[in-house]
Amino acid sequence: MNTTAAREFVEAQLKNAYTPNELRVIVNALFEDLLGLSSGWLIRADALTPNQMQRIHQAVDRMIQGEPLQYVTGIAHFYKMILHVSPAVLIPRPETEELVSWADDELAERIANRGEALTIMDIGTGSGCIPIALSALYPSLNYYGMDISEDALAVAATNAKRYSSTVQWIHDDMTSPQKNYPEFDLIISNPPYIPFREAAVLDRQVIEYEPHLALFEPDDEPLKYYEAVIRFAKRTLRAEGVVMVEMHQDYAQRVLSLFQSYFSHTELRKDISGHERMLKAGGIV
């Protein structure tokens, strides 16, 4: 079977579960990310080996069951990088790319004013997407990534190796950190922020496959992880340092009020869809 016939097979099997636009993304990912074919595979009508067809069949079976594309291929595209992902980590989202872009602007300004002796911590690093993306932009800075999951840190280390990123990975609990840390110029975090009561309305791909530890916050402690970030910042943030976080759009004002209690200046930023999803805070008091 060639790639043209294989594409038709994939589309026929998945057409009832995905929109035409989603199918185009899926087909490209299966042939390029999963099989490693170069672009132009469809025009060339490349012949597929029996092993490649077996992998396509297995991938289609997994996606029919609802497994996310990125876990099927083992690859997520993030900030012009190709990252390894597994069910041990969240699949990086476009909103987090926007947080990285904001952090890029912040670091560029700080480097211009202070030079490159800056230290950055990503709390709840997961796949390591945030510090690895930033280290690709500013490789001479010092990066740390903390996570409570050793499996997640193993994924992050794999990604860092691929991009020769010298991030220091730390196994610790953000709510009660036990390790010794240096002072940081930037603390950044995309913590768990979905109330568990919303689990019933989440997409099946999210609730059945992505790690709940990285998704949910307790219903009775809706700001638990932001409070943990603030406690960590009070211990480790330089006087002129800043904290940047991603948040649930419905709780942006509550997160803002919390940070305003501990920082002299705060700023909310909307994502590309117009939702308040990011916050920067400085001047810890």
VOBA-1610 file (N, C-alpha, C; in pm, whole numbers, padded with zeros to 5 digits, always signed):
BEGIN
Met+00086-00119+00000Met+00000+00000+00000Met+00089+00124+00000Asn+00047+00226-00077Asn+00125+00350-00077Asn+00058+00453+00016Thr+00124+00570+00028Thr+00077+00669+00124Thr-00060+00726+00085Thr-00091+00732-00042Thr-00222+00782-00084Thr-00333+00690-00034Ala-00317+00561-00054Ala-00417+00465-00008Ala-00422+00460+00143Ala-00307+00472+00207Ala-00302+00469+00354Ala-00372+00591+00413Arg-00354+00706+00349Arg-00423+00827+00395Arg-00574+00807+00385Glu-00620+00753+00275Glu-00763+00729+00257Glu-00816+00633+00363Phe-00736+00534+00399Phe-00775+00441+00504Phe-00790+00514+00638Val-00693+00597+00673Val-00698+00670+00800Val-00820+00760+00804Glu-00842+00835+00697Glu-00956+00928+00694Glu-01089+00854+00704Ala-01100+00740+00639Ala-01225+00663+00645Ala-01251+00611+00786Gln-01145+00569+00855Gln-01160+00513+00988Gln-01193+00619+01093Leu-01143+00741+01073Leu-01155+00843+01177Leu-01253+00955+01144Lys-01317+00949+01028Lys-01399+01061+00983Lys-01516+01092+01076Asn-01566+00991+01147Asn-01680+01015+01235Asn-01640+01073+01370Ala-01511+01072+01399Ala-01464+01118+01530Ala-01398+01255+01525Tyr-01360+01300+01406Tyr-01284+01425+01395Tyr-01336+01509+01280Thr-01315+01640+01292Thr-01353+01731+01184Thr-01253+01718+01069Pro-01288+01768+00949Pro-01193+01764+00838Pro-01060+01833+00870Asn-01065+01946+00939Asn-00941+02015+00976Asn-00858+01932+01072Glu-00924+01870+01170Glu-00852+01784+01264Glu-00791+01665+01191Leu-00865+01611+01096Leu-00814+01496+01022Leu-00688+01530+00943Arg-00684+01649+00887Arg-00564+01689+00813Arg-00442+01692+00904Val-00461+01746+01025Val-00351+01750+01122Val-00310+01610+01161Ile-00408+01525+01186Ile-00382+01388+01229Ile-00306+01311+01121Val-00353+01321+00998Val-00288+01248+00889Val-00143+01291+00874Asn-00119+01421+00873Asn+00019+01469+00860Asn+00106+01419+00974Ala+00051+01424+01096Ala+00130+01380+01212Ala+00160+01231+01207Leu+00063+01151+01167Leu+00086+01007+01162Leu+00194+00971+01060Phe+00192+01036+00947Phe+00290+01001+00843Phe+00426+01067+00866Glu+00426+01186+00921Glu+00554+01255+00940Glu+00614+01232+01078Asp+00532+01240+01184Asp+00586+01221+01319Asp+00599+01074+01355Leu+00497+00997+01323Leu+00499+00855+01360Leu+00590+00774+01268Leu+00575+00792+01138Leu+00653+00713+01043Leu+00783+00780+01001Gly+00794+00910+01027Gly+00918+00979+00993Gly+00934+01011+00846Leu+00823+01016+00771Leu+00832+01050+00629Leu+00856+01199+00612Ser+00929+01237+00512Ser+00955+01378+00484Ser+00834+01440+00417Ser+00826+01572+00423Ser+00713+01642+00359Ser+00709+01609+00210Gly+00590+01609+00155Gly+00571+01570+00016Gly+00541+01423-00001Trp+00521+01352+00110Trp+00497+01208+00105Trp+00371+01174+00025Leu+00269+01261+00033Leu+00144+01230-00036Leu+00159+01248-00188Ile+00228+01353-00228Ile+00248+01378-00371Ile+00330+01266-00434Arg+00430+01219-00358Arg+00517+01114-00411Arg+00450+00977-00409Ala+00343+00963-00328Ala+00277+00833-00312Ala+00379+00725-00275Asp+00454+00754-00167Asp+00557+00660-00122Asp+00496+00525-00086Ala+00566+00420-00118Ala+00523+00286-00078Ala+00553+00266+00070Leu+00461+00203+00140Leu+00479+00175+00282Leu+00512+00028+00303Thr+00598+00003+00400Thr+00634-00135+00433Thr+00524-00197+00518Pro+00521-00328+00530Pro+00423-00392+00619Pro+00435-00341+00763Asn+00557-00316+00810Asn+00575-00264+00945Asn+00514-00126+00960Gln+00532-00042+00859Gln+00473+00092+00865Gln+00321+00086+00863Met+00265-00004+00784Met+00120-00017+00782Met+00068-00070+00914Gln+00143-00160+00976Gln+00103-00209+01107Gln+00100-00096+01209Arg+00198-00008+01204Arg+00201+00106+01296Arg+00084+00200+01270Ile+00048+00219+01143Ile-00068+00303+01111Ile-00196+00241+01166His-00213+00111+01146His-00333+00042+01199His-00340+00054+01351Gln-00228+00034+01418Gln-00226+00044+01565Gln-00259+00186+01610Ala-00205+00284+01539Ala-00232+00423+01574Ala-00380+00456+01556Val-00438+00411+01447Val-00580+00437+01422Val-00666+00372+01531Asp-00633+00250+01568Asp-00708+00182+01675Asp-00703+00261+01805Arg-00587+00315+01838Arg-00572+00392+01962Arg-00652+00522+01955Met-00652+00585+01838Met-00725+00710+01826Met-00875+00689+01823Ile-00920+00577+01770Ile-01063+00545+01776Ile-01109+00534+01921Gln-01019+00486+02008Gln-01050+00475+02151Gln-01043+00609+02223Gly-00996+00713+02153Gly-00993+00846+02212Gly-00858+00893+02259Glu-00754+00812+02239Glu-00621+00854+02286Glu-00572+00974+02206Pro-00516+01074+02273Pro-00469+01193+02201Pro-00361+01161+02099Leu-00363+01236+01990Leu-00267+01218+01883Leu-00123+01224+01934Gln-00096+01318+02023Gln+00043+01337+02068Gln+00095+01217+02145Tyr+00008+01149+02219Tyr+00052+01029+02289Tyr+00070+00912+02192Val-00010+00911+02089Val+00001+00805+01988Val+00134+00816+01914Thr+00169+00937+01876Thr+00295+00957+01802Thr+00414+00972+01895Gly+00386+01010+02022Gly+00495+01037+02116Gly+00559+01172+02096Ile+00495+01258+02016Ile+00555+01386+01978Ile+00453+01499+01994Ala+00500+01610+02051Ala+00422+01734+02055Ala+00506+01845+01996His+00444+01929+01915His+00513+02044+01858His+00488+02164+01949Phe+00596+02228+01991Phe+00584+02339+02086Phe+00695+02439+02059Tyr+00656+02561+02029Tyr+00750+02671+02014Tyr+00864+02636+01918Lys+00828+02583+01803Lys+00921+02544+01698Lys+01012+02428+01739Met+00973+02355+01842Met+01048+02238+01886Met+00963+02113+01870Ile+01029+01999+01863Ile+00963+01870+01862Ile+00995+01802+01994Leu+00895+01787+02079Leu+00916+01733+02213Leu+00856+01594+02226His+00924+01511+02303His+00868+01381+02339His+00765+01401+02449Val+00651+01335+02435Val+00549+01336+02540Val+00499+01194+02563Ser+00450+01173+02683Ser+00389+01045+02722Ser+00277+01077+02819Pro+00196+00977+02858Pro+00091+01005+02956Pro+00142+01050+03092Ala+00274+01055+03112Ala+00330+01107+03236Ala+00326+01259+03241Val+00303+01323+03125Val+00307+01470+03121Val+00188+01524+03043Leu+00151+01647+03074Leu+00050+01714+02994Leu+00102+01738+02853Ile+00012+01740+02759Ile+00047+01780+02623Ile+00059+01932+02621Pro+00173+01987+02581Pro+00189+02134+02580Pro+00084+02200+02492Arg+00030+02312+02543Arg-00078+02384+02475Arg-00028+02513+02412Pro-00101+02563+02311Pro-00065+02692+02250Pro-00065+02807+02350Glu-00153+02802+02451Glu-00156+02909+02551Glu-00023+02918+02626Thr+00040+02803+02648Thr+00168+02804+02716Thr+00277+02860+02625Glu+00262+02843+02495Glu+00355+02909+02403Glu+00346+03061+02419Glu+00226+03112+02443Glu+00210+03255+02463Glu+00277+03300+02593Leu+00271+03217+02696Leu+00342+03247+02821Leu+00492+03252+02796Val+00543+03159+02718Val+00686+03158+02685Val+00723+03284+02607Ser+00639+03326+02515Ser+00666+03448+02439Ser+00675+03570+02530Trp+00586+03576+02627Trp+00589+03687+02724Trp+00718+03680+02808Ala+00753+03560+02849Ala+00877+03543+02925Ala+01000+03579+02840Asp+00993+03549+02712Asp+01100+03588+02619Asp+01118+03740+02622Asp+01010+03813+02613Asp+01018+03959+02618Asp+01077+04006+02750Glu+01036+03944+02858Glu+01085+03981+02991Glu+01235+03955+03002Leu+01280+03840+02958Leu+01421+03806+02968Leu+01506+03896+02878Ala+01456+03925+02758Ala+01531+04012+02668Ala+01555+04148+02731Glu+01454+04202+02798Glu+01468+04332+02864Glu+01567+04323+02980Arg+01557+04214+03055Arg+01646+04200+03170Arg+01792+04180+03127Ile+01811+04104+03022Ile+01947+04084+02971Ile+02006+04216+02923Ala+01924+04297+02858Ala+01971+04427+02810Ala+02013+04517+02926Asn+01944+04503+03040Asn+01972+04590+03155Asn+02077+04533+03250Arg+02084+04399+03261Arg+02167+04339+03364Arg+02269+04241+03312Gly+02268+04211+03183Gly+02356+04107+03134Gly+02290+03971+03145Glu+02370+03866+03131Glu+02314+03732+03119Glu+02328+03647+03245Ala+02352+03709+03358Ala+02364+03634+03483Ala+02226+03620+03547Leu+02137+03550+03479Leu+02000+03534+03525Leu+01970+03387+03552Thr+01881+03363+03650Thr+01845+03228+03689Thr+01693+03214+03687Ile+01646+03107+03623Ile+01502+03088+03598Ile+01458+02955+03656Met+01343+02954+03720Met+01282+02831+03772Met+01144+02811+03710Asp+01120+02690+03659Asp+00986+02652+03612Asp+00929+02553+03713Ile+00820+02591+03778Ile+00758+02507+03881Ile+00648+02424+03817Gly+00656+02291+03835Gly+00561+02200+03771Gly+00595+02186+03624Thr+00719+02148+03596Thr+00774+02160+03461Thr+00718+02060+03362Gly+00670+01943+03407Gly+00611+01846+03315Gly+00709+01801+03210Ser+00677+01824+03084Ser+00762+01784+02972Ser+00889+01868+02962Gly+00897+01974+03044Gly+01011+02064+03036Gly+00998+02166+02925Cys+00880+02179+02868Cys+00864+02263+02749Cys+00902+02408+02774Ile+00869+02463+02892Ile+00896+02605+02916Ile+01045+02633+02928Pro+01118+02568+03021Pro+01260+02602+03031Pro+01342+02561+02909Ile+01303+02453+02842Ile+01377+02412+02723Ile+01358+02514+02611Ala+01235+02563+02595Ala+01210+02666+02493Ala+01288+02793+02525Leu+01288+02833+02651Leu+01361+02955+02688Leu+01511+02935+02675Ser+01559+02816+02708Ser+01703+02792+02698Ser+01749+02788+02552Ala+01659+02754+02461Ala+01694+02761+02319Ala+01711+02905+02275Leu+01637+02996+02339Leu+01647+03139+02307Leu+01766+03203+02376Tyr+01791+03162+02501Tyr+01897+03223+02583Tyr+01978+03111+02650Pro+02064+03046+02575Pro+02133+02928+02628Pro+02232+02957+02741Ser+02273+03081+02759Ser+02373+03110+02862Ser+02312+03134+03000Leu+02180+03138+03010Leu+02116+03159+03139Leu+02111+03027+03218Asn+02076+03039+03345Asn+02069+02922+03434Asn+01923+02882+03452Tyr+01894+02754+03425Tyr+01756+02707+03427Tyr+01737+02591+03523Tyr+01623+02595+03593Tyr+01581+02486+03680Tyr+01438+02448+03644Gly+01406+02320+03661Gly+01270+02273+03642Gly+01233+02178+03755Met+01125+02208+03825Met+01081+02127+03939Met+00953+02053+03905Asp+00944+01928+03950Asp+00820+01854+03936Asp+00812+01749+04045Ile+00691+01717+04087Ile+00670+01613+04188Ile+00676+01474+04127Ser+00661+01466+03994Ser+00658+01337+03925Ser+00795+01303+03868Glu+00852+01192+03915Glu+00979+01148+03860Glu+00964+01103+03715Asp+00849+01048+03680Asp+00825+01007+03541Asp+00823+01130+03450Ala+00762+01238+03497Ala+00761+01361+03417Ala+00903+01414+03400Leu+00982+01411+03505Leu+01119+01462+03496Leu+01203+01378+03400Ala+01173+01250+03390Ala+01245+01165+03293Ala+01212+01209+03151Val+01085+01244+03126Val+01046+01295+02994Val+01116+01427+02968Ala+01117+01515+03068Ala+01182+01646+03052Ala+01330+01630+03021Ala+01395+01537+03090Ala+01539+01515+03067Ala+01565+01466+02925Thr+01477+01381+02874Thr+01490+01334+02736Thr+01480+01450+02638Asn+01384+01540+02663Asn+01367+01655+02575Asn+01486+01750+02584Ala+01537+01769+02703Ala+01651+01858+02721Ala+01773+01805+02647Lys+01792+01674+02652Lys+01906+01614+02583Lys+01897+01637+02433Arg+01777+01629+02380Arg+01759+01648+02236Arg+01802+01787+02192Tyr+01780+01886+02279Tyr+01813+02024+02243Tyr+01936+02076+02317Ser+02012+01985+02377Ser+02135+02022+02449Ser+02110+02131+02551Ser+01995+02123+02619Ser+01959+02222+02720Ser+02016+02179+02855Thr+02080+02270+02922Thr+02142+02238+03051Thr+02050+02280+03165Val+01928+02232+03162Val+01833+02258+03270Val+01863+02163+03385Gln+01859+02213+03507Gln+01874+02127+03625Gln+01734+02084+03670Trp+01710+01954+03664Trp+01579+01900+03699Trp+01578+01861+03845Ile+01471+01901+03916Ile+01463+01880+04060Ile+01332+01811+04095His+01345+01700+04166His+01227+01628+04213His+01187+01685+04348Asp+01074+01755+04352Asp+01030+01819+04475Asp+00882+01849+04463Asp+00821+01876+04578Asp+00678+01907+04585Asp+00662+02057+04598Met+00597+02120+04501Met+00584+02265+04504Met+00507+02316+04625Thr+00420+02232+04683Thr+00342+02276+04798Thr+00421+02272+04928Ser+00528+02193+04931Ser+00615+02187+05050Ser+00756+02149+05007Pro+00824+02238+04934Pro+00957+02205+04881Pro+01057+02179+04991Gln+01141+02076+04968Gln+01237+02032+05068Gln+01382+02061+05030Lys+01406+02094+04904Lys+01543+02112+04857Lys+01592+02254+04884Asn+01722+02273+04869Asn+01781+02406+04878Asn+01786+02468+04739Tyr+01751+02595+04729Tyr+01743+02660+04600Tyr+01821+02791+04600Pro+01873+02829+04483Pro+01935+02961+04473Pro+01828+03069+04463Glu+01871+03192+04445Glu+01776+03299+04419Glu+01745+03303+04270Phe+01621+03337+04239Phe+01576+03336+04100Phe+01538+03476+04054Asp+01567+03503+03927Asp+01525+03628+03864Asp+01386+03614+03803Leu+01353+03492+03762Leu+01221+03464+03705Leu+01174+03329+03757Ile+01055+03329+03816Ile+00986+03205+03851Ile+00864+03198+03761Ile+00852+03089+03688Ile+00743+03075+03591Ile+00672+02943+03619Ser+00542+02940+03596Ser+00469+02817+03627Ser+00337+02811+03550Asn+00307+02691+03503Asn+00175+02657+03451Asn+00122+02547+03541Pro+00070+02584+03658Pro+00035+02484+03759Pro-00100+02419+03728Pro-00136+02313+03801Pro-00272+02258+03787Pro-00374+02365+03825Tyr-00472+02390+03739Tyr-00567+02497+03771Tyr-00712+02465+03735Ile-00742+02342+03697Ile-00880+02307+03665Ile-00947+02249+03789Pro-01055+02309+03839Pro-01126+02251+03953Pro-01175+02110+03918Phe-01163+02018+04012Phe-01198+01879+03983Phe-01345+01864+03946Arg-01429+01955+03994Arg-01572+01946+03961Arg-01597+01966+03812Glu-01500+02021+03738Glu-01516+02040+03594Glu-01474+01918+03513Ala-01430+01814+03582Ala-01382+01696+03510Ala-01489+01639+03417Ala-01615+01645+03461Ala-01722+01584+03383Ala-01746+01652+03249Val-01704+01778+03236Val-01729+01850+03111Val-01605+01857+03023Leu-01496+01798+03067Leu-01374+01800+02986Leu-01383+01699+02872Asp-01308+01725+02768Asp-01300+01633+02656Asp-01249+01497+02705Arg-01302+01394+02646Arg-01263+01257+02684Arg-01112+01235+02672Gln-01053+01292+02570Gln-00909+01274+02550Gln-00830+01328+02668Val-00880+01436+02728Val-00811+01496+02842Val-00832+01414+02967Ile-00958+01389+03002Ile-00989+01327+03131Ile-00944+01182+03139Glu-00944+01111+03027Glu-00909+00969+03032Glu-00761+00941+03010Tyr-00686+01039+02957Tyr-00549+01010+02919Tyr-00443+01101+02982Glu-00476+01228+03005Glu-00372+01317+03058Glu-00364+01305+03210Pro-00246+01331+03269Pro-00227+01306+03413Pro-00307+01401+03500His-00394+01346+03583His-00478+01428+03670His-00395+01510+03767Leu-00280+01457+03807Leu-00193+01529+03900Leu-00153+01665+03844Ala-00139+01674+03713Ala-00097+01799+03649Ala-00214+01884+03602Leu-00335+01829+03608Leu-00453+01900+03558Leu-00531+01972+03666Phe-00557+01902+03776Phe-00663+01944+03867Phe-00611+02005+03997Glu-00691+02102+04045Glu-00672+02156+04178Glu-00795+02116+04262Pro-00780+02109+04394Pro-00894+02071+04476Pro-01008+02173+04467Asp-01131+02124+04466Asp-01246+02215+04460Asp-01249+02310+04578Asp-01206+02262+04696Asp-01212+02345+04816Asp-01086+02429+04836Glu-00987+02416+04747Glu-00865+02498+04753Glu-00831+02548+04612Pro-00915+02634+04557Pro-00900+02669+04416Pro-00773+02746+04381Leu-00707+02803+04480Leu-00583+02877+04454Leu-00462+02808+04518Lys-00477+02682+04549Lys-00373+02610+04624Lys-00236+02622+04560Tyr-00227+02600+04431Tyr-00095+02594+04368Tyr-00039+02734+04342Tyr-00125+02833+04327Tyr-00075+02970+04316Tyr-00023+03018+04451Glu-00089+02977+04558Glu-00037+03009+04691Glu+00099+02943+04713Ala+00116+02822+04659Ala+00245+02754+04671Ala+00353+02827+04592Val+00318+02876+04473Val+00414+02953+04393Val+00455+03079+04469Ile+00361+03145+04532Ile+00391+03267+04607Ile+00481+03235+04726Arg+00451+03128+04800Arg+00537+03091+04913Arg+00680+03064+04866Phe+00691+02994+04754Phe+00823+02965+04699Phe+00893+03094+04658Ala+00819+03186+04599Ala+00877+03313+04557Ala+00924+03395+04677Lys+00850+03391+04786Lys+00891+03466+04905Lys+01024+03416+04959Arg+01053+03288+04937Arg+01180+03230+04982Arg+01295+03254+04885Thr+01266+03257+04755Thr+01373+03243+04657Thr+01381+03353+04552Leu+01281+03441+04541Leu+01281+03540+04435Leu+01368+03660+04473Arg+01455+03700+04383Arg+01534+03821+04405Arg+01441+03941+04420Ala+01490+04046+04485Ala+01406+04164+04510Ala+01350+04222+04381Glu+01432+04217+04274Glu+01388+04273+04147Glu+01331+04167+04053Gly+01311+04044+04103Gly+01262+03935+04020Gly+01113+03942+03994Val+01066+03857+03903Val+00924+03853+03871Val+00876+03708+03868Val+00746+03693+03887Val+00676+03565+03875Val+00581+03575+03758Met+00575+03469+03677Met+00482+03464+03565Met+00408+03331+03570Val+00275+03335+03559Val+00196+03213+03569Val+00087+03211+03463Glu+00046+03090+03430Glu-00072+03068+03346Glu-00188+03033+03437Met-00311+03060+03393Met-00425+03037+03481Met-00551+03005+03401His-00651+02958+03472His-00785+02935+03419His-00850+03071+03397Gln-00906+03091+03279Gln-00964+03221+03247Gln-01075+03262+03343Asp-01148+03164+03396Asp-01260+03197+03485Asp-01214+03241+03623Tyr-01088+03217+03656Tyr-01038+03250+03790Tyr-00928+03355+03786Ala-00916+03422+03670Ala-00808+03519+03653Ala-00815+03631+03758Gln-00934+03682+03783Gln-00945+03792+03878Gln-00914+03747+04020Arg-00947+03625+04054Arg-00914+03573+04188Arg-00764+03553+04202Val-00701+03503+04096Val-00556+03487+04100Val-00489+03624+04107Leu-00541+03720+04033Leu-00487+03856+04038Leu-00496+03913+04180Ser-00611+03899+04242Ser-00629+03952+04378Ser-00531+03888+04475Leu-00510+03758+04459Leu-00415+03687+04545Leu-00275+03746+04530Phe-00229+03760+04406Phe-00093+03811+04384Phe-00081+03957+04426Gln-00189+04034+04414Gln-00184+04173+04456Gln-00164+04186+04606Ser-00195+04081+04681Ser-00174+04084+04826Ser-00028+04068+04864Tyr+00054+04020+04769Tyr+00194+03991+04799Tyr+00293+04064+04710Phe+00246+04128+04604Phe+00335+04195+04510Phe+00287+04338+04487Ser+00381+04428+04469Ser+00347+04568+04453Ser+00297+04601+04313His+00335+04522+04214His+00280+04546+04081His+00248+04414+04011Thr+00136+04413+03945Thr+00088+04293+03877Thr+00032+04333+03741Glu+00030+04236+03651Glu-00023+04262+03517Glu-00088+04134+03463Leu-00211+04147+03417Leu-00279+04038+03349Leu-00258+04053+03199Arg-00251+03941+03130Arg-00241+03946+02984Arg-00339+03845+02925Lys-00404+03886+02817Lys-00498+03799+02748Lys-00425+03711+02646Asp-00483+03593+02621Asp-00427+03508+02517Asp-00483+03550+02382Ile-00446+03478+02278Ile-00484+03516+02142Ile-00636+03511+02122Ser-00705+03436+02209Ser-00851+03428+02200Ser-00921+03535+02282Gly-00843+03621+02348Gly-00902+03729+02426Gly-00936+03693+02568His-00886+03579+02617His-00913+03537+02754His-00796+03574+02845Glu-00827+03617+02966Glu-00722+03649+03064Glu-00661+03518+03113Arg-00540+03489+03067Arg-00481+03359+03094Arg-00341+03364+03152Met-00281+03485+03162Met-00145+03494+03211Met-00131+03612+03306Leu-00041+03599+03401Leu-00017+03705+03499Leu+00132+03719+03523Lys+00176+03844+03539Lys+00313+03874+03582Lys+00308+03957+03707Ala+00393+03924+03803Ala+00395+03997+03930Ala+00538+04023+03972Gly+00562+04142+04026Gly+00694+04177+04075Gly+00682+04268+04195Gly+00796+04296+04258Gly+00796+04380+04377Gly+00735+04309+04496Ile+00788+04191+04528Ile+00731+04114+04639Ile+00744+04192+04770Val+00638+04188+04851Val+00636+04266+04975Val+00631+04173+05096
//
